[in-house]
């Protein structure tokens, strides 16, 4: 049975009550054999026990990692259908259209899935002021962790 999508009612998996009144009408193929997953042509995302898949988001032009977030089935389907990034907010337990309130819409230039189909990578261009992080920075990865010493003090970076 394919993973059916719709609007989840407070469930990241979309497996509880599903409304077909909004959102893309899309299904993902059931997980196949290792060969089908790794070499096949069908998208068979492996959602975790919470119904989520990790998404790494990078800047399409610079390659900088902007954020790591999660998508449920509906967020992934909406991202594919609209060409804009949608995520599942674990803290708010709700679907999240990135930039909907901030103007920092993420337009997807390229989307890839890893070999196991348990992680998504999207390359985006960011609208508005170009920021991505809720702190106002371009990237959520704005502190460096020093290596090779006892210090665990974080070092701010330029973004």
DSSP file (Angstrom, degrees, kcal/mol; ACC not computed):
  #  RESIDUE AA STRUCTURE BP1 BP2  ACC     N-H-->O    O-->H-N    N-H-->O    O-->H-N    TCO  KAPPA ALPHA  PHI   PSI    X-CA   Y-CA   Z-CA
    1    1 A X              0   0    0      0, 0.0     2,-0.1     0, 0.0     3,-0.0   0.000 360.0 360.0 360.0 134.3    0.0    0.0    0.0
    2    2 A X        -     0   0    0      1,-0.1     2,-0.8    28,-0.1    27,-0.2  -0.371 360.0 -99.4 -76.0 155.3    1.3    3.4   -0.9
    3    3 A X  E     -A   28   0A   0     25,-1.7    25,-1.5    -2,-0.1     2,-0.2  -0.673  44.7-147.7 -75.8 110.7    1.8    6.2    1.6
    4    4 A X  E     -A   27   0A   0     -2,-0.8     2,-0.3    23,-0.2    23,-0.2  -0.566  10.7-150.8 -84.8 144.5   -1.3    8.3    1.1
    5    5 A X        +     0   0    0     21,-0.8     2,-0.3    -2,-0.2     9,-0.1  -0.798  34.4 118.9-116.0 157.2   -1.1   12.0    1.7
    6    6 A X  S    S-     0   0    0     -2,-0.3     2,-0.7    19,-0.1    14,-0.2  -0.871  72.6 -40.4-177.2-149.2   -3.5   14.7    2.8
    7    7 A X  E     -B   19   0B   0     12,-2.1    12,-1.3    -2,-0.3     2,-0.1  -0.882  59.2-137.7-100.3 114.8   -3.7   17.1    5.7
    8    8 A X  E     -B   18   0B   0     -2,-0.7     2,-1.1    10,-0.2    87,-0.1  -0.453   6.5-135.4 -72.9 142.8   -2.6   15.4    8.9
    9    9 A X  S    S-     0   0    0      8,-0.8     8,-0.2     1,-0.2    -1,-0.1  -0.771  80.1 -43.5 -97.4  89.2   -4.6   16.2   12.0
   10   10 A X  S    S+     0   0    0     -2,-1.1     2,-0.4     1,-0.1    -1,-0.2   0.792 116.3 109.2  59.8  33.0   -1.8   16.8   14.6
   11   11 A X    >   -     0   0    0      6,-0.1     3,-1.0     1,-0.1    -1,-0.1  -0.964  59.0-154.2-138.9 121.7    0.2   13.9   13.4
   12   12 A X  T 3  S+     0   0    0     -2,-0.4    61,-0.6     1,-0.2    62,-0.3   0.755  96.3  59.4 -65.5 -21.1    3.5   14.2   11.4
   13   13 A X  T 3  S-     0   0    0     59,-0.1    -1,-0.2    60,-0.1    38,-0.1   0.743  96.3-137.3 -78.4 -21.5    2.9   10.8    9.8
   14   14 A X  S <  S+     0   0    0     -3,-1.0    -2,-0.1    59,-0.1    -1,-0.1   0.616  72.0 119.2  73.7  10.5   -0.4   11.7    8.3
   15   15 A X        +     0   0    0     -7,-0.0     3,-0.2   -12,-0.0    -3,-0.1   0.618  55.5  70.3 -89.1 -12.3   -1.6    8.4    9.4
   16   16 A X  S    S-     0   0    0      1,-0.3    -6,-0.1    -5,-0.1    -5,-0.0   0.072 113.4 -23.4 -81.1-155.9   -4.4    9.6   11.7
   17   17 A X  S    S-     0   0    0     -8,-0.2    -8,-0.8     1,-0.1     2,-0.5  -0.280  72.2-157.3 -54.1 129.4   -7.5   11.2   10.2
   18   18 A X  E     -B    8   0B   0     -3,-0.2     2,-0.5   -10,-0.1   -10,-0.2  -0.953   7.5-157.8-119.5 126.4   -6.6   12.5    6.8
   19   19 A X  E     -B    7   0B   0    -12,-1.3   -12,-2.1    -2,-0.5     3,-0.4  -0.863   6.5-162.7-100.2 133.0   -8.5   15.3    5.0
   20   20 A X        +     0   0    0     -2,-0.5    -1,-0.1   -14,-0.2     3,-0.0   0.148  66.6 100.1 -97.0  18.6   -8.3   15.4    1.2
   21   21 A X  S    S+     0   0    0    -14,-0.1     2,-0.3     1,-0.1    -1,-0.2   0.720  87.8  17.6 -81.4 -20.6   -9.6   19.0    1.1
   22   22 A X  S    S+     0   0    0     -3,-0.4    -1,-0.1     2,-0.1    -3,-0.1  -0.965  93.9  45.0-145.9 163.1   -6.2   20.7    0.7
   23   23 A X  S    S-     0   0    0     -2,-0.3   -16,-0.1     2,-0.1     2,-0.1  -0.115  91.2 -41.4  91.5 168.1   -2.6   19.9   -0.2
   24   24 A X        -     0   0    0     50,-0.2     2,-1.2   -18,-0.1    54,-0.1  -0.367  47.3-129.5 -70.9 145.6   -1.2   17.9   -3.1
   25   25 A X        +     0   0    0     -2,-0.1     2,-0.3    52,-0.1    -1,-0.1  -0.760  58.6 138.0 -93.6  89.0   -2.9   14.6   -4.1
   26   26 A X        -     0   0    0     -2,-1.2   -21,-0.8     2,-0.0     2,-0.3  -0.967  36.3-164.2-138.4 147.8    0.3   12.5   -4.1
   27   27 A X  E     -A    4   0A   0     -2,-0.3     2,-0.4   -23,-0.2   -23,-0.2  -0.968  14.6-139.9-128.0 148.6    1.3    9.0   -3.0
   28   28 A X  E     -A    3   0A   0    -25,-1.5   -25,-1.7    -2,-0.3    16,-0.2  -0.843  31.1-104.5-104.0 147.4    4.8    7.6   -2.5
   29   29 A X        -     0   0    0     14,-1.3     3,-0.1    -2,-0.4   -27,-0.1  -0.327  39.8-101.4 -65.9 148.4    5.6    4.1   -3.5
   30   30 A X        -     0   0    0      1,-0.1     2,-0.1    14,-0.1    -1,-0.1  -0.342  52.0 -84.3 -63.2 152.4    6.0    1.4   -0.8
   31   31 A X        -     0   0    0     14,-0.1    -1,-0.1     1,-0.1     2,-0.1  -0.399  54.6-167.1 -61.0 132.1    9.5    0.6    0.1
   32   32 A X        -     0   0    0      1,-0.3    -1,-0.1    -2,-0.1    12,-0.0  -0.145  34.4 -48.4-103.5-159.4   10.9   -2.0   -2.3
   33   33 A X     >  -     0   0    0      1,-0.1     4,-2.7    -2,-0.1    -1,-0.3  -0.176  60.3-100.1 -67.4 167.3   14.0   -4.2   -2.2
   34   34 A X  H  > S+     0   0    0      1,-0.2     4,-2.8     2,-0.2     5,-0.3   0.907 126.5  50.3 -55.9 -43.2   17.4   -2.8   -1.4
   35   35 A X  H  >>S+     0   0    0      2,-0.2     4,-2.7     1,-0.2     5,-0.6   0.897 110.5  49.0 -64.1 -40.5   18.2   -2.7   -5.2
   36   36 A X  H  >5S+     0   0    0      3,-0.2     4,-1.3     2,-0.2     6,-0.3   0.906 114.6  45.3 -65.6 -41.0   14.9   -0.9   -5.9
   37   37 A X  H  <5S+     0   0    0     -4,-2.7    -2,-0.2     1,-0.2    -1,-0.2   0.932 121.8  36.7 -67.1 -45.8   15.5    1.7   -3.2
   38   38 A X  H  <5S+     0   0    0     -4,-2.8    -2,-0.2    -5,-0.2    -3,-0.2   0.812 136.7  14.6 -80.7 -31.5   19.2    2.3   -4.1
   39   39 A X  H  <5S+     0   0    0     -4,-2.7    -3,-0.2    -5,-0.3    -2,-0.2   0.503  99.2 105.9-123.2  -8.2   19.0    2.0   -7.9
   40   40 A X     << -     0   0    0     -4,-1.3    -4,-0.1    -5,-0.6    -3,-0.0  -0.077  68.2-126.2 -74.8 174.9   15.4    2.3   -8.9
   41   41 A X  S    S+     0   0    0      2,-0.1     2,-0.4     0, 0.0    -1,-0.1   0.447  78.2  94.3-100.3  -3.8   13.5    5.2  -10.4
   42   42 A X  S    S-     0   0    0     -6,-0.3     2,-0.7     2,-0.0    -2,-0.1  -0.732  75.9-123.9 -95.9 139.1   10.7    5.4   -7.8
   43   43 A X        +     0   0    0     -2,-0.4   -14,-1.3     1,-0.1     2,-0.2  -0.717  36.6 168.2 -77.1 116.8   10.8    7.8   -4.9
   44   44 A X        -     0   0    0     -2,-0.7   -12,-0.1    -7,-0.2    -1,-0.1  -0.616  19.1-161.2-128.4  68.9   10.3    5.5   -1.8
   45   45 A X        -     0   0    0     -2,-0.2     2,-1.0     1,-0.1    73,-0.2  -0.222  13.0-137.8 -61.3 140.1   11.1    7.7    1.1
   46   46 A X        -     0   0    0     71,-3.6     2,-0.2    70,-0.1    -1,-0.1  -0.818  21.8-165.0 -98.0  95.5   11.9    6.0    4.4
   47   47 A X        -     0   0    0     -2,-1.0     6,-0.2     1,-0.1    25,-0.1  -0.577  19.9-120.2 -77.7 143.9   10.1    8.0    7.1
   48   48 A X    >   -     0   0    0      4,-3.5     3,-2.5    -2,-0.2    -1,-0.1  -0.016  40.5 -79.2 -75.3-174.5   11.2    7.3   10.6
   49   49 A X  T 3  S+     0   0    0      1,-0.3    -1,-0.1     2,-0.1   -36,-0.1   0.719 133.8  53.0 -61.4 -21.2    9.1    6.0   13.5
   50   50 A X  T 3  S-     0   0    0      2,-0.2    -1,-0.3   -38,-0.1   -38,-0.1   0.334 122.1-106.5 -94.1   5.8    7.7    9.6   13.9
   51   51 A X  S <  S+     0   0    0     -3,-2.5    22,-0.4     1,-0.3     2,-0.3   0.743  80.5 124.3  78.5  23.2    6.7    9.8   10.3
   52   52 A X        -     0   0    0     20,-0.1    -4,-3.5    21,-0.1     2,-0.4  -0.824  45.4-160.0-120.3 155.3    9.6   12.2    9.5
   53   53 A X  E     -C   71   0C   0     18,-2.3    18,-2.5    -2,-0.3     2,-0.2  -0.993  30.2-113.6-129.4 139.2   12.5   12.3    7.1
   54   54 A X  E     -Cd  70 119C   0     64,-0.8    66,-2.9    -2,-0.4     2,-0.5  -0.486  28.6-161.5 -73.4 139.5   15.6   14.6    7.6
   55   55 A X  E     -Cd  69 120C   0     14,-3.2    14,-2.7    64,-0.2     2,-0.5  -0.983   6.6-158.7-126.6 121.1   16.1   17.4    5.1
   56   56 A X  E     -Cd  68 121C   0     64,-3.0    66,-2.7    -2,-0.5     2,-0.5  -0.864  13.8-159.8 -95.1 127.4   19.4   19.2    4.6
   57   57 A X  E     +Cd  67 122C   0     10,-2.9     9,-2.9    -2,-0.5    10,-1.7  -0.942  12.9 177.0-115.4 123.5   18.9   22.6    3.0
   58   58 A X  E     -Cd  65 123C   0     64,-2.6    66,-2.8    -2,-0.5     2,-0.4  -0.855  38.3 -97.3-122.4 158.9   21.8   24.3    1.2
   59   59 A X  E  >  - d   0 124C   0      5,-2.6     4,-2.1    -2,-0.3    66,-0.2  -0.599  29.8-139.7 -73.9 129.4   22.1   27.6   -0.7
   60   60 A X  T  4 S+     0   0    0     64,-3.4    -1,-0.1    -2,-0.4    65,-0.1   0.799  97.2  35.8 -62.8 -30.7   21.8   26.9   -4.5
   61   61 A X  T  4 S+     0   0    0     63,-0.4    -1,-0.2     1,-0.1    64,-0.1   0.854 128.6  28.0 -93.8 -38.5   24.5   29.3   -5.4
   62   62 A X  T  4 S-     0   0    0      2,-0.1    -2,-0.2     0, 0.0     3,-0.1   0.690  89.4-132.6 -99.1 -20.5   27.1   29.1   -2.6
   63   63 A X     <  +     0   0    0     -4,-2.1    -3,-0.1     1,-0.3     2,-0.0   0.417  52.1 152.1  80.9  -2.3   26.6   25.5   -1.4
   64   64 A X        -     0   0    0     -6,-0.1    -5,-2.6     1,-0.1     2,-0.5  -0.356  53.2-114.0 -63.4 138.0   26.5   26.8    2.2
   65   65 A X  E     +C   58   0C   0     -7,-0.2    76,-0.4     1,-0.2    -7,-0.3  -0.628  36.3 178.8 -71.6 123.2   24.4   24.6    4.6
   66   66 A X  E     -     0   0C   0     -9,-2.9    74,-3.2    -2,-0.5     2,-0.3   0.851  55.7 -27.6 -93.7 -42.7   21.5   26.8    5.6
   67   67 A X  E     -C   57   0C   0    -10,-1.7   -10,-2.9    72,-0.2     2,-0.4  -0.987  42.6-132.6-165.6 162.0   19.5   24.5    7.9
   68   68 A X  E     +C   56   0C   0     -2,-0.3   -12,-0.2   -12,-0.2     2,-0.2  -0.999  42.1 151.4-123.8 126.1   18.6   20.9    8.8
   69   69 A X  E     -C   55   0C   0    -14,-2.7   -14,-3.2    -2,-0.4     2,-0.3  -0.687  36.8-107.2-139.1-170.5   14.9   20.3    9.3
   70   70 A X  E     -C   54   0C   0     18,-0.4    18,-3.2   -16,-0.2     2,-0.4  -0.941  18.4-159.4-129.5 150.8   12.4   17.5    9.0
   71   71 A X  E     -C   53   0C   0    -18,-2.5   -18,-2.3    -2,-0.3     2,-0.2  -0.974   5.2-153.8-125.1 141.8    9.6   16.8    6.5
   72   72 A X     >  -     0   0    0     -2,-0.4     4,-2.4   -20,-0.2     5,-0.2  -0.469  47.7 -86.3 -95.5-177.1    6.5   14.6    7.0
   73   73 A X  H  > S+     0   0    0    -61,-0.6     4,-2.5   -22,-0.4     5,-0.2   0.892 129.6  48.6 -60.0 -40.7    4.9   13.0    3.9
   74   74 A X  H  > S+     0   0    0    -62,-0.3     4,-2.8     2,-0.2    -1,-0.2   0.909 110.5  50.1 -68.5 -40.5    2.7   16.1    3.3
   75   75 A X  H  > S+     0   0    0      2,-0.2     4,-2.3     1,-0.2    11,-0.3   0.912 112.6  47.7 -62.9 -41.9    5.6   18.5    3.6
   76   76 A X  H  X S+     0   0    0     -4,-2.4     4,-2.3     2,-0.2    -2,-0.2   0.934 113.4  47.3 -63.7 -45.9    7.6   16.4    1.1
   77   77 A X  H  X S+     0   0    0     -4,-2.5     4,-2.7    -5,-0.2    -2,-0.2   0.907 113.0  48.4 -62.9 -42.4    4.7   16.2   -1.3
   78   78 A X  H  X S+     0   0    0     -4,-2.8     4,-2.8     2,-0.2     6,-0.4   0.892 110.0  52.6 -65.7 -38.6    4.0   20.0   -1.0
   79   79 A X  H  X S+     0   0    0     -4,-2.3     4,-1.9    -5,-0.2     5,-0.2   0.923 113.3  43.9 -61.9 -43.9    7.7   20.7   -1.6
   80   80 A X  H  < S+     0   0    0     -4,-2.3    -2,-0.2     1,-0.2    -1,-0.2   0.926 117.7  44.9 -65.0 -45.2    7.7   18.6   -4.7
   81   81 A X  H  < S+     0   0    0     -4,-2.7    -2,-0.2    -5,-0.2    -1,-0.2   0.849 124.5  30.3 -70.3 -36.0    4.3   20.0   -6.0
   82   82 A X  H  < S-     0   0    0     -4,-2.8    -1,-0.2     2,-0.3    -3,-0.2   0.677  92.9-128.9-100.8 -19.5    5.0   23.7   -5.3
   83   83 A X  S  < S+     0   0    0     -4,-1.9    25,-2.9    -5,-0.4     2,-0.3   0.641  76.7 106.8  74.9  13.1    8.8   24.0   -5.7
   84   84 A X  B    S-E  107   0C   0     -6,-0.4     2,-0.3    23,-0.2    -1,-0.3  -0.920  79.2 -98.7-121.8 152.1    8.9   25.8   -2.3
   85   85 A X        +     0   0    0     21,-2.2    13,-1.1    -2,-0.3     2,-0.4  -0.531  39.1 177.8 -77.5 128.5   10.2   24.3    0.9
   86   86 A X  E     +G   97   0D   0     -2,-0.3     2,-0.3   -11,-0.3    11,-0.2  -0.971   6.7 179.5-123.4 141.7    7.7   22.9    3.4
   87   87 A X  E     -G   96   0D   0      9,-3.1     9,-3.1    -2,-0.4     2,-0.6  -0.837  31.3-114.3-133.9 170.5    8.8   21.3    6.6
   88   88 A X  E     -G   95   0D   0    -18,-3.2     2,-0.7    -2,-0.3   -18,-0.4  -0.965  28.7-140.3-107.0 121.1    7.2   19.7    9.7
   89   89 A X  E  >> -G   94   0D   0      5,-3.0     4,-1.6    -2,-0.6     5,-1.1  -0.723  13.4-168.9 -82.3 113.3    7.9   21.7   12.9
   90   90 A X  T  45S+     0   0    0     -2,-0.7    -1,-0.2     2,-0.2   -78,-0.0   0.854  87.1  49.8 -70.1 -33.9    8.6   19.3   15.7
   91   91 A X  T  45S+     0   0    0      1,-0.2    -1,-0.2    -3,-0.1    -2,-0.1   0.891 122.8  30.4 -73.5 -38.2    8.4   22.0   18.3
   92   92 A X  T  45S-     0   0    0      2,-0.2    -2,-0.2     0, 0.0    -1,-0.2   0.571  98.4-135.0 -95.1 -10.4    5.0   23.3   17.1
   93   93 A X  T  <5 +     0   0    0     -4,-1.6     2,-0.3     1,-0.2    -3,-0.2   0.941  66.4 107.8  54.7  51.0    3.8   20.0   15.8
   94   94 A X  E   <S-G   89   0D   0     -5,-1.1    -5,-3.0   -84,-0.1    -1,-0.2  -0.989  78.7 -90.3-152.7 158.0    2.5   21.6   12.6
   95   95 A X  E     -G   88   0D   0     -2,-0.3     2,-0.4    -7,-0.2    -7,-0.2  -0.469  43.7-157.0 -67.0 142.8    3.2   21.9    8.9
   96   96 A X  E     -G   87   0D   0     -9,-3.1    -9,-3.1    -2,-0.1     2,-0.9  -0.967  15.9-157.7-135.8 115.5    5.5   24.8    8.2
   97   97 A X  E >   -G   86   0D   0     -2,-0.4     3,-2.4   -11,-0.2     4,-0.3  -0.822  35.3-125.4 -90.3 102.6    5.8   26.7    4.9
   98   98 A X  T 3  S+     0   0    0    -13,-1.1     8,-0.8    -2,-0.9   -13,-0.2  -0.252  89.9  10.9 -57.3 124.3    9.3   28.3    5.3
   99   99 A X  T 3> S+     0   0    0      6,-0.2     4,-2.4    33,-0.1     6,-0.4   0.394  85.5 125.3  91.5  -1.7    9.2   32.0    4.8
  100  100 A X  T <4 S+     0   0    0     -3,-2.4    -2,-0.1     1,-0.2     5,-0.1   0.870  90.2  20.3 -59.3 -37.8    5.4   32.3    4.8
  101  101 A X  T  4 S+     0   0    0     -4,-0.3    -1,-0.2     1,-0.1    -3,-0.1   0.755 130.5  45.3-100.9 -29.3    5.5   34.9    7.6
  102  102 A X  T  4 S-     0   0    0      2,-0.0    -2,-0.2    26,-0.0    -1,-0.1   0.660  99.5-124.4 -88.4 -17.3    9.1   36.1    7.3
  103  103 A X  S  < S+     0   0    0     -4,-2.4     2,-1.1    25,-0.1    27,-0.1   0.432  76.6 123.1  84.0  -1.1    9.2   36.5    3.5
  104  104 A X        +     0   0    0     24,-0.1    -4,-0.2    22,-0.1    24,-0.1  -0.319  41.6 176.2 -90.0  52.4   12.2   34.3    3.4
  105  105 A X        -     0   0    0     -2,-1.1    22,-3.0    -6,-0.4     2,-0.7  -0.292  25.1-137.3 -59.6 139.7   10.6   31.8    1.0
  106  106 A X  E     - F   0 126C   0     -8,-0.8   -21,-2.2   -21,-0.3     2,-0.6  -0.895  13.5-160.2-104.5 110.8   12.8   29.0   -0.1
  107  107 A X  E     -EF  84 125C   0     18,-2.9    18,-2.1    -2,-0.7     2,-0.4  -0.810  20.3-129.5 -90.9 123.3   12.5   28.3   -3.8
  108  108 A X  E     + F   0 124C   0    -25,-2.9    16,-0.2    -2,-0.6     3,-0.1  -0.592  30.7 173.5 -79.9 126.1   13.8   24.8   -4.5
  109  109 A X  E    S+     0   0C   0     14,-3.5     2,-0.3    -2,-0.4    15,-0.2   0.743  73.3   4.9 -96.7 -34.2   16.3   24.6   -7.4
  110  110 A X  E     - F   0 123C   0     13,-1.4    13,-2.8     2,-0.0     2,-0.4  -0.988  60.4-163.5-152.7 142.1   17.2   20.9   -7.0
  111  111 A X  E     + F   0 122C   0     -2,-0.3     2,-0.3    11,-0.2    11,-0.2  -0.999  14.0 177.2-130.0 133.1   16.0   18.1   -4.8
  112  112 A X  E     - F   0 121C   0      9,-2.8     9,-2.7    -2,-0.4     2,-0.4  -0.930  18.1-147.5-132.0 156.8   17.9   14.9   -4.2
  113  113 A X  E     - F   0 120C   0     -2,-0.3     7,-0.2     7,-0.2    -2,-0.0  -0.944  26.2-117.7-120.5 145.5   17.4   11.8   -2.1
  114  114 A X    >   -     0   0    0      5,-2.1     3,-1.4    -2,-0.4     5,-0.1  -0.162  38.7 -88.6 -77.9 177.8   20.2    9.8   -0.6
  115  115 A X  T 3  S+     0   0    0      1,-0.3    -1,-0.1     2,-0.1    -2,-0.0   0.810 129.1  40.4 -58.2 -35.6   21.1    6.2   -1.4
  116  116 A X  T 3  S-     0   0    0    -78,-0.0    -1,-0.3   -70,-0.0   -78,-0.1   0.484 105.4-126.8 -90.8  -4.2   18.8    4.7    1.3
  117  117 A X  S <  S+     0   0    0     -3,-1.4   -71,-3.6     2,-0.2    -2,-0.1   0.830  80.4 114.3  57.5  35.3   16.0    7.3    0.6
  118  118 A X  S    S+     0   0    0    -73,-0.2   -64,-0.8     1,-0.1     2,-0.3   0.240  70.1  45.1-115.7  12.5   16.0    8.2    4.3
  119  119 A X  E     -d   54   0C   0    -66,-0.2    -5,-2.1    -5,-0.1     2,-0.4  -0.983  66.8-149.9-151.7 145.5   17.3   11.8    3.8
  120  120 A X  E     -dF  55 113C   0    -66,-2.9   -64,-3.0    -2,-0.3     2,-0.4  -0.895   4.4-161.7-115.2 144.4   16.4   14.6    1.5
  121  121 A X  E     -dF  56 112C   0     -9,-2.7    -9,-2.8    -2,-0.4     2,-0.4  -0.991  10.7-174.6-125.2 122.2   18.8   17.4    0.2
  122  122 A X  E     -dF  57 111C   0    -66,-2.7   -64,-2.6    -2,-0.4     2,-0.5  -0.956  15.6-152.1-118.8 139.6   17.3   20.5   -1.3
  123  123 A X  E     -dF  58 110C   0    -13,-2.8   -14,-3.5    -2,-0.4   -13,-1.4  -0.932  30.5-179.7-104.1 126.5   19.2   23.4   -2.9
  124  124 A X  E     -dF  59 108C   0    -66,-2.8   -64,-3.4    -2,-0.5     2,-0.4  -0.841  33.7-139.8-129.1 159.7   17.3   26.6   -2.5
  125  125 A X  E     - F   0 107C   0    -18,-2.1   -18,-2.9    -2,-0.3     2,-0.5  -0.979  32.0-138.1-111.7 134.9   17.3   30.3   -3.3
  126  126 A X  E     - F   0 106C   0     -2,-0.4   -20,-0.2   -20,-0.2   -21,-0.1  -0.807  13.2-152.2-102.6 130.5   16.0   32.4   -0.4
  127  127 A X    >   +     0   0    0    -22,-3.0     3,-1.8    -2,-0.5     4,-0.2  -0.110  60.7  30.5 -83.9-173.4   13.6   35.3   -0.8
  128  128 A X  T 3  S-     0   0    0      1,-0.3   -24,-0.1     2,-0.1   -25,-0.1  -0.391 132.9 -13.6  65.2-134.0   13.2   38.4    1.3
  129  129 A X  T 3  S-     0   0    0     -2,-0.1    -1,-0.3     1,-0.1     3,-0.1   0.396  94.9-111.3 -84.0   4.4   16.3   39.5    3.1
  130  130 A X  S <  S+     0   0    0     -3,-1.8    -2,-0.1     1,-0.3    -4,-0.1   0.447  72.4 138.0  83.3  -0.6   18.0   36.2    2.3
  131  131 A X        +     0   0    0     -4,-0.2     7,-0.3     1,-0.1    -1,-0.3  -0.299  27.9 175.4 -74.9 162.7   18.0   35.0    5.9
  132  132 A X        +     0   0    0      5,-2.5     6,-0.2     1,-0.1     7,-0.1   0.567  52.8  79.8-133.1 -40.9   17.2   31.5    6.9
  133  133 A X  S >  S-     0   0    0      4,-2.2     3,-2.1     1,-0.1    -1,-0.1  -0.443  77.5-125.8 -79.2 147.1   17.7   31.2   10.7
  134  134 A X  T 3  S+     0   0    0      1,-0.3    -1,-0.1     2,-0.1     6,-0.0   0.655 110.3  67.1 -64.3 -13.7   15.1   32.4   13.2
  135  135 A X  T 3  S-     0   0    0      2,-0.1    -1,-0.3     1,-0.0     3,-0.1   0.509 122.3-105.0 -82.1  -4.5   18.0   34.4   14.8
  136  136 A X  S <  S+     0   0    0     -3,-2.1    -2,-0.1     1,-0.3     2,-0.1   0.410  80.1 128.3  96.3  -0.8   18.2   36.5   11.6
  137  137 A X        -     0   0    0     -6,-0.1    -5,-2.5     2,-0.1    -4,-2.2  -0.445  69.3-119.4 -86.9 162.4   21.3   35.0   10.2
  138  138 A X  S    S+     0   0    0     21,-0.7     2,-0.3    -7,-0.3    -1,-0.1   0.858  98.3  28.0 -66.6 -36.2   21.8   33.6    6.7
  139  139 A X        -     0   0    0     20,-1.1   -72,-0.2    -7,-0.1   -73,-0.2  -0.936  66.7-137.9-128.0 148.4   22.5   30.1    8.1
  140  140 A X  S    S+     0   0    0    -74,-3.2     2,-1.1    -2,-0.3     3,-0.1   0.634  99.2  74.3 -73.6 -14.0   21.5   28.2   11.2
  141  141 A X        +     0   0    0    -76,-0.4    -1,-0.2   -75,-0.3    18,-0.2  -0.643  55.5 134.8-100.4  75.1   25.2   27.0   11.3
  142  142 A X        +     0   0    0     -2,-1.1    15,-2.9    17,-0.1     2,-0.4   0.269  51.5  70.0-110.0   9.1   26.8   30.3   12.5
  143  143 A X  E     -H  156   0E   0     13,-0.3     2,-0.4    -3,-0.1    13,-0.2  -0.994  66.5-145.3-131.4 137.3   29.1   29.0   15.2
  144  144 A X  E     -H  155   0E   0     11,-3.6    11,-2.8    -2,-0.4     2,-0.6  -0.788  10.0-140.5 -99.6 140.8   32.2   26.9   14.8
  145  145 A X  E     -H  154   0E   0     -2,-0.4     9,-0.1     9,-0.2     2,-0.1  -0.899  24.6-126.7-100.1 117.8   33.3   24.2   17.3
  146  146 A X        -     0   0    0      7,-0.7     2,-0.3    -2,-0.6     3,-0.2  -0.376  25.3-149.0 -66.6 140.7   37.1   24.3   17.9
  147  147 A X        +     0   0    0      1,-0.2     3,-0.1    -2,-0.1     4,-0.1  -0.742  64.9  29.1-107.9 155.6   38.8   20.9   17.4
  148  148 A X  S    S+     0   0    0     -2,-0.3     2,-0.3     1,-0.2    -1,-0.2   0.553 101.7  75.4  81.1   9.4   41.8   19.4   19.1
  149  149 A X  S    S-     0   0    0      2,-0.2    -1,-0.2    -3,-0.2     0, 0.0  -0.838  85.6-105.7-142.1-179.7   41.7   21.1   22.4
  150  150 A X  S    S+     0   0    0     -2,-0.3     2,-0.1    -3,-0.1    -2,-0.1   0.687  83.8 105.3 -82.6 -19.0   39.9   21.1   25.7
  151  151 A X        -     0   0    0      1,-0.1    -2,-0.2    -4,-0.1    -5,-0.0  -0.376  42.2-178.5 -68.0 137.1   37.9   24.3   25.0
  152  152 A X        +     0   0    0     -2,-0.1     2,-0.3    -7,-0.1    -1,-0.1   0.075  38.6 131.4-118.4  19.8   34.3   23.9   24.1
  153  153 A X        -     0   0    0      1,-0.1    -7,-0.7    -8,-0.0     2,-0.2  -0.588  57.5-125.6 -75.4 132.6   33.7   27.6   23.5
  154  154 A X  E     -H  145   0E   0     -2,-0.3     2,-0.6    -9,-0.1    -9,-0.2  -0.526  14.6-143.2 -80.0 145.2   31.9   28.3   20.3
  155  155 A X  E     -H  144   0E   0    -11,-2.8   -11,-3.6    -2,-0.2    -1,-0.0  -0.940  17.6-127.9-111.9 116.8   33.4   30.6   17.7
  156  156 A X  E     -H  143   0E   0     -2,-0.6   -13,-0.3   -13,-0.2     2,-0.2  -0.320  24.6-154.6 -61.4 143.5   31.0   32.9   15.8
  157  157 A X        -     0   0    0    -15,-2.9   -15,-0.1     1,-0.0    -1,-0.1  -0.535  31.7 -93.2-108.7-179.5   31.3   32.7   12.0
  158  158 A X              0   0    0      1,-0.2   -16,-0.1    -2,-0.2    -2,-0.1   0.691 360.0 360.0 -71.1 -20.4   30.4   35.3    9.4
  159  159 A X              0   0    0    -18,-0.2   -20,-1.1   -22,-0.1   -21,-0.7   0.455 360.0 360.0-101.8 360.0   26.9   34.0    8.6
